[in-house]
């Protein structure tokens, strides 16, 4: 059973590719909310790691200073 290559946009109803991440007509994202949620979670974890590293470096700046 082959799936059709085109599907309707969730927002405007225009036919788009089944594999398109967004509608080229209205720009509405077509991806799964799970994937978007995981991407946001990854970006938050990355940002918090960066902030923690910067705080650590600021607190221990005298260790990293040249003699």
Backbone atoms as SQL, in Angstrom:
CREATE TABLE atoms (id INTEGER PRIMARY KEY, chain TEXT, resi INTEGER, resn TEXT, atom TEXT, x REAL, y REAL, z REAL);
INSERT INTO atoms VALUES
  (1, 'A', 1, 'UNK', 'N', 0.831, -1.177, 0.000),
  (2, 'A', 1, 'UNK', 'CA', 0.000, 0.000, 0.000),
  (3, 'A', 1, 'UNK', 'C', 0.881, 1.248, 0.000),
  (4, 'A', 2, 'UNK', 'N', 0.947, 1.905, -1.121),
  (5, 'A', 2, 'UNK', 'CA', 1.734, 3.130, -1.242),
  (6, 'A', 2, 'UNK', 'C', 0.925, 4.317, -0.747),
  (7, 'A', 3, 'UNK', 'N', 1.598, 5.183, 0.004),
  (8, 'A', 3, 'UNK', 'CA', 0.970, 6.422, 0.450),
  (9, 'A', 3, 'UNK', 'C', 1.069, 7.443, -0.672),
  (10, 'A', 4, 'UNK', 'N', 0.070, 8.316, -0.797),
  (11, 'A', 4, 'UNK', 'CA', 0.183, 9.369, -1.811),
  (12, 'A', 4, 'UNK', 'C', 1.305, 10.334, -1.453),
  (13, 'A', 5, 'UNK', 'N', 1.917, 10.919, -2.484),
  (14, 'A', 5, 'UNK', 'CA', 3.039, 11.827, -2.252),
  (15, 'A', 5, 'UNK', 'C', 2.590, 13.211, -1.812),
  (16, 'A', 6, 'UNK', 'N', 1.298, 13.525, -2.035),
  (17, 'A', 6, 'UNK', 'CA', 0.790, 14.832, -1.652),
  (18, 'A', 6, 'UNK', 'C', -0.217, 14.697, -0.518),
  (19, 'A', 7, 'UNK', 'N', -0.267, 15.724, 0.318),
  (20, 'A', 7, 'UNK', 'CA', -1.266, 15.796, 1.383),
  (21, 'A', 7, 'UNK', 'C', -1.738, 17.232, 1.479),
  (22, 'A', 8, 'UNK', 'N', -2.810, 17.451, 2.186),
  (23, 'A', 8, 'UNK', 'CA', -3.332, 18.804, 2.373),
  (24, 'A', 8, 'UNK', 'C', -2.652, 19.461, 3.563),
  (25, 'A', 9, 'UNK', 'N', -2.384, 20.761, 3.424),
  (26, 'A', 9, 'UNK', 'CA', -1.831, 21.544, 4.530),
  (27, 'A', 9, 'UNK', 'C', -2.843, 21.566, 5.667),
  (28, 'A', 10, 'UNK', 'N', -2.355, 21.477, 6.897),
  (29, 'A', 10, 'UNK', 'CA', -3.224, 21.480, 8.069),
  (30, 'A', 10, 'UNK', 'C', -3.900, 22.824, 8.268),
  (31, 'A', 11, 'UNK', 'N', -3.322, 23.909, 7.736),
  (32, 'A', 11, 'UNK', 'CA', -3.864, 25.251, 7.964),
  (33, 'A', 11, 'UNK', 'C', -4.694, 25.766, 6.788),
  (34, 'A', 12, 'UNK', 'N', -4.127, 25.693, 5.571),
  (35, 'A', 12, 'UNK', 'CA', -4.811, 26.330, 4.439),
  (36, 'A', 12, 'UNK', 'C', -5.418, 25.345, 3.446),
  (37, 'A', 13, 'UNK', 'N', -5.065, 24.065, 3.519),
  (38, 'A', 13, 'UNK', 'CA', -5.651, 23.066, 2.642),
  (39, 'A', 13, 'UNK', 'C', -4.956, 22.901, 1.307),
  (40, 'A', 14, 'UNK', 'N', -3.921, 23.670, 1.025),
  (41, 'A', 14, 'UNK', 'CA', -3.173, 23.539, -0.217),
  (42, 'A', 14, 'UNK', 'C', -2.457, 22.198, -0.240),
  (43, 'A', 15, 'UNK', 'N', -2.392, 21.555, -1.414),
  (44, 'A', 15, 'UNK', 'CA', -1.678, 20.282, -1.508),
  (45, 'A', 15, 'UNK', 'C', -0.182, 20.536, -1.469),
  (46, 'A', 16, 'UNK', 'N', 0.499, 19.799, -0.599),
  (47, 'A', 16, 'UNK', 'CA', 1.952, 19.907, -0.441),
  (48, 'A', 16, 'UNK', 'C', 2.538, 18.512, -0.385),
  (49, 'A', 17, 'UNK', 'N', 3.856, 18.422, -0.480),
  (50, 'A', 17, 'UNK', 'CA', 4.534, 17.143, -0.379),
  (51, 'A', 17, 'UNK', 'C', 4.354, 16.555, 1.019),
  (52, 'A', 18, 'UNK', 'N', 4.214, 15.256, 1.092),
  (53, 'A', 18, 'UNK', 'CA', 4.068, 14.572, 2.370),
  (54, 'A', 18, 'UNK', 'C', 5.304, 14.780, 3.243),
  (55, 'A', 19, 'UNK', 'N', 6.458, 15.017, 2.637),
  (56, 'A', 19, 'UNK', 'CA', 7.718, 15.123, 3.376),
  (57, 'A', 19, 'UNK', 'C', 8.143, 16.568, 3.636),
  (58, 'A', 20, 'UNK', 'N', 7.323, 17.537, 3.235),
  (59, 'A', 20, 'UNK', 'CA', 7.655, 18.943, 3.433),
  (60, 'A', 20, 'UNK', 'C', 7.500, 19.319, 4.903),
  (61, 'A', 21, 'UNK', 'N', 8.502, 20.025, 5.490),
  (62, 'A', 21, 'UNK', 'CA', 8.392, 20.409, 6.897),
  (63, 'A', 21, 'UNK', 'C', 7.447, 21.585, 7.125),
  (64, 'A', 22, 'UNK', 'N', 7.124, 22.337, 6.054),
  (65, 'A', 22, 'UNK', 'CA', 6.206, 23.465, 6.179),
  (66, 'A', 22, 'UNK', 'C', 5.489, 23.662, 4.853),
  (67, 'A', 23, 'UNK', 'N', 4.381, 24.382, 4.896),
  (68, 'A', 23, 'UNK', 'CA', 3.598, 24.689, 3.693),
  (69, 'A', 23, 'UNK', 'C', 4.259, 25.848, 2.955),
  (70, 'A', 24, 'UNK', 'N', 4.509, 25.675, 1.688),
  (71, 'A', 24, 'UNK', 'CA', 5.131, 26.744, 0.891),
  (72, 'A', 24, 'UNK', 'C', 4.143, 27.857, 0.588),
  (73, 'A', 25, 'UNK', 'N', 2.870, 27.610, 0.767),
  (74, 'A', 25, 'UNK', 'CA', 1.861, 28.629, 0.488),
  (75, 'A', 25, 'UNK', 'C', 1.649, 29.551, 1.695),
  (76, 'A', 26, 'UNK', 'N', 1.431, 28.960, 2.889),
  (77, 'A', 26, 'UNK', 'CA', 1.129, 29.776, 4.075),
  (78, 'A', 26, 'UNK', 'C', 2.231, 29.757, 5.131),
  (79, 'A', 27, 'UNK', 'N', 3.199, 28.827, 5.019),
  (80, 'A', 27, 'UNK', 'CA', 4.307, 28.775, 5.972),
  (81, 'A', 27, 'UNK', 'C', 4.023, 27.988, 7.239),
  (82, 'A', 28, 'UNK', 'N', 2.847, 27.375, 7.337),
  (83, 'A', 28, 'UNK', 'CA', 2.478, 26.623, 8.536),
  (84, 'A', 28, 'UNK', 'C', 3.358, 25.380, 8.663),
  (85, 'A', 29, 'UNK', 'N', 3.957, 25.135, 9.851),
  (86, 'A', 29, 'UNK', 'CA', 4.782, 23.936, 10.029),
  (87, 'A', 29, 'UNK', 'C', 3.923, 22.677, 9.946),
  (88, 'A', 30, 'UNK', 'N', 4.454, 21.634, 9.326),
  (89, 'A', 30, 'UNK', 'CA', 3.716, 20.393, 9.139),
  (90, 'A', 30, 'UNK', 'C', 4.276, 19.262, 9.982),
  (91, 'A', 31, 'UNK', 'N', 5.346, 19.530, 10.730),
  (92, 'A', 31, 'UNK', 'CA', 5.998, 18.492, 11.502),
  (93, 'A', 31, 'UNK', 'C', 5.209, 18.059, 12.713),
  (94, 'A', 32, 'UNK', 'N', 5.648, 16.987, 13.286),
  (95, 'A', 32, 'UNK', 'CA', 5.039, 16.454, 14.498),
  (96, 'A', 32, 'UNK', 'C', 5.367, 17.354, 15.682),
  (97, 'A', 33, 'UNK', 'N', 4.433, 17.510, 16.583),
  (98, 'A', 33, 'UNK', 'CA', 4.683, 18.333, 17.768),
  (99, 'A', 33, 'UNK', 'C', 5.723, 17.668, 18.672),
  (100, 'A', 34, 'UNK', 'N', 5.846, 16.346, 18.613),
  (101, 'A', 34, 'UNK', 'CA', 6.863, 15.641, 19.398),
  (102, 'A', 34, 'UNK', 'C', 8.258, 16.047, 18.935),
  (103, 'A', 35, 'UNK', 'N', 8.471, 16.108, 17.649),
  (104, 'A', 35, 'UNK', 'CA', 9.783, 16.486, 17.110),
  (105, 'A', 35, 'UNK', 'C', 10.103, 17.924, 17.478),
  (106, 'A', 36, 'UNK', 'N', 9.133, 18.807, 17.351),
  (107, 'A', 36, 'UNK', 'CA', 9.345, 20.209, 17.707),
  (108, 'A', 36, 'UNK', 'C', 9.643, 20.338, 19.196),
  (109, 'A', 37, 'UNK', 'N', 8.932, 19.593, 20.034),
  (110, 'A', 37, 'UNK', 'CA', 9.169, 19.618, 21.475),
  (111, 'A', 37, 'UNK', 'C', 10.557, 19.128, 21.836),
  (112, 'A', 38, 'UNK', 'N', 10.997, 18.048, 21.189),
  (113, 'A', 38, 'UNK', 'CA', 12.344, 17.526, 21.453),
  (114, 'A', 38, 'UNK', 'C', 13.417, 18.509, 20.999),
  (115, 'A', 39, 'UNK', 'N', 13.187, 19.181, 19.888),
  (116, 'A', 39, 'UNK', 'CA', 14.144, 20.179, 19.416),
  (117, 'A', 39, 'UNK', 'C', 14.242, 21.343, 20.398),
  (118, 'A', 40, 'UNK', 'N', 13.112, 21.806, 20.892),
  (119, 'A', 40, 'UNK', 'CA', 13.111, 22.892, 21.873),
  (120, 'A', 40, 'UNK', 'C', 13.811, 22.451, 23.154),
  (121, 'A', 41, 'UNK', 'N', 13.547, 21.232, 23.616),
  (122, 'A', 41, 'UNK', 'CA', 14.196, 20.708, 24.813),
  (123, 'A', 41, 'UNK', 'C', 15.707, 20.643, 24.627),
  (124, 'A', 42, 'UNK', 'N', 16.165, 20.201, 23.465),
  (125, 'A', 42, 'UNK', 'CA', 17.595, 20.136, 23.175),
  (126, 'A', 42, 'UNK', 'C', 18.221, 21.532, 23.198),
  (127, 'A', 43, 'UNK', 'N', 17.545, 22.502, 22.580),
  (128, 'A', 43, 'UNK', 'CA', 18.082, 23.860, 22.546),
  (129, 'A', 43, 'UNK', 'C', 18.133, 24.486, 23.936),
  (130, 'A', 44, 'UNK', 'N', 17.132, 24.211, 24.774),
  (131, 'A', 44, 'UNK', 'CA', 17.140, 24.718, 26.150),
  (132, 'A', 44, 'UNK', 'C', 18.283, 24.088, 26.936),
  (133, 'A', 45, 'UNK', 'N', 18.502, 22.783, 26.774),
  (134, 'A', 45, 'UNK', 'CA', 19.600, 22.107, 27.462),
  (135, 'A', 45, 'UNK', 'C', 20.951, 22.659, 27.003),
  (136, 'A', 46, 'UNK', 'N', 21.081, 22.918, 25.718),
  (137, 'A', 46, 'UNK', 'CA', 22.325, 23.472, 25.185),
  (138, 'A', 46, 'UNK', 'C', 22.578, 24.876, 25.729),
  (139, 'A', 47, 'UNK', 'N', 21.548, 25.696, 25.752),
  (140, 'A', 47, 'UNK', 'CA', 21.681, 27.056, 26.274),
  (141, 'A', 47, 'UNK', 'C', 21.997, 27.058, 27.764),
  (142, 'A', 48, 'UNK', 'N', 21.345, 26.201, 28.526),
  (143, 'A', 48, 'UNK', 'CA', 21.619, 26.158, 29.964),
  (144, 'A', 48, 'UNK', 'C', 23.033, 25.643, 30.244),
  (145, 'A', 49, 'UNK', 'N', 23.531, 24.718, 29.442),
  (146, 'A', 49, 'UNK', 'CA', 24.911, 24.252, 29.601),
  (147, 'A', 49, 'UNK', 'C', 25.895, 25.378, 29.324),
  (148, 'A', 50, 'UNK', 'N', 25.614, 26.163, 28.305),
  (149, 'A', 50, 'UNK', 'CA', 26.480, 27.289, 27.967),
  (150, 'A', 50, 'UNK', 'C', 26.490, 28.318, 29.097),
  (151, 'A', 51, 'UNK', 'N', 25.327, 28.631, 29.629),
  (152, 'A', 51, 'UNK', 'CA', 25.234, 29.604, 30.720),
  (153, 'A', 51, 'UNK', 'C', 25.961, 29.087, 31.960),
  (154, 'A', 52, 'UNK', 'N', 25.800, 27.797, 32.281),
  (155, 'A', 52, 'UNK', 'CA', 26.489, 27.215, 33.436),
  (156, 'A', 52, 'UNK', 'C', 28.008, 27.271, 33.239),
  (157, 'A', 53, 'UNK', 'N', 28.468, 27.005, 32.036),
  (158, 'A', 53, 'UNK', 'CA', 29.905, 27.068, 31.752),
  (159, 'A', 53, 'UNK', 'C', 30.432, 28.490, 31.900),
  (160, 'A', 54, 'UNK', 'N', 29.689, 29.471, 31.425),
  (161, 'A', 54, 'UNK', 'CA', 30.119, 30.858, 31.537),
  (162, 'A', 54, 'UNK', 'C', 30.153, 31.308, 33.000),
  (163, 'A', 55, 'UNK', 'N', 29.179, 30.880, 33.796),
  (164, 'A', 55, 'UNK', 'CA', 29.176, 31.215, 35.222),
  (165, 'A', 55, 'UNK', 'C', 30.374, 30.562, 35.919),
  (166, 'A', 56, 'UNK', 'N', 30.669, 29.312, 35.585),
  (167, 'A', 56, 'UNK', 'CA', 31.814, 28.615, 36.165),
  (168, 'A', 56, 'UNK', 'C', 33.115, 29.339, 35.809),
  (169, 'A', 57, 'UNK', 'N', 33.258, 29.732, 34.547),
  (170, 'A', 57, 'UNK', 'CA', 34.478, 30.427, 34.122),
  (171, 'A', 57, 'UNK', 'C', 34.618, 31.779, 34.815),
  (172, 'A', 58, 'UNK', 'N', 33.510, 32.486, 35.000),
  (173, 'A', 58, 'UNK', 'CA', 33.565, 33.786, 35.670),
  (174, 'A', 58, 'UNK', 'C', 33.930, 33.619, 37.138),
  (175, 'A', 59, 'UNK', 'N', 33.469, 32.564, 37.777),
  (176, 'A', 59, 'UNK', 'CA', 33.754, 32.342, 39.190),
  (177, 'A', 59, 'UNK', 'C', 35.190, 31.876, 39.418),
  (178, 'A', 60, 'UNK', 'N', 35.765, 31.241, 38.419),
  (179, 'A', 60, 'UNK', 'CA', 37.139, 30.714, 38.560),
  (180, 'A', 60, 'UNK', 'C', 38.098, 31.388, 37.578),
  (181, 'A', 61, 'UNK', 'N', 37.890, 32.642, 37.306),
  (182, 'A', 61, 'UNK', 'CA', 38.696, 33.365, 36.330),
  (183, 'A', 61, 'UNK', 'C', 40.158, 33.437, 36.725),
  (184, 'A', 62, 'UNK', 'N', 40.443, 33.499, 38.032),
  (185, 'A', 62, 'UNK', 'CA', 41.840, 33.598, 38.453),
  (186, 'A', 62, 'UNK', 'C', 42.637, 32.334, 38.136),
  (187, 'A', 63, 'UNK', 'N', 41.976, 31.196, 38.025),
  (188, 'A', 63, 'UNK', 'CA', 42.681, 29.954, 37.628),
  (189, 'A', 63, 'UNK', 'C', 43.121, 30.005, 36.191),
  (190, 'A', 64, 'UNK', 'N', 42.336, 30.676, 35.354),
  (191, 'A', 64, 'UNK', 'CA', 42.605, 30.682, 33.928),
  (192, 'A', 64, 'UNK', 'C', 43.471, 31.859, 33.488),
  (193, 'A', 65, 'UNK', 'N', 43.772, 32.772, 34.398),
  (194, 'A', 65, 'UNK', 'CA', 44.567, 33.950, 34.066),
  (195, 'A', 65, 'UNK', 'C', 46.018, 33.547, 33.837),
  (196, 'A', 66, 'UNK', 'N', 46.668, 34.244, 32.946),
  (197, 'A', 66, 'UNK', 'CA', 48.093, 33.981, 32.655),
  (198, 'A', 66, 'UNK', 'C', 48.928, 34.499, 33.831),
  (199, 'A', 67, 'UNK', 'N', 50.019, 33.765, 34.181),
  (200, 'A', 67, 'UNK', 'CA', 50.860, 34.189, 35.307),
  (201, 'A', 67, 'UNK', 'C', 51.659, 35.436, 35.057);
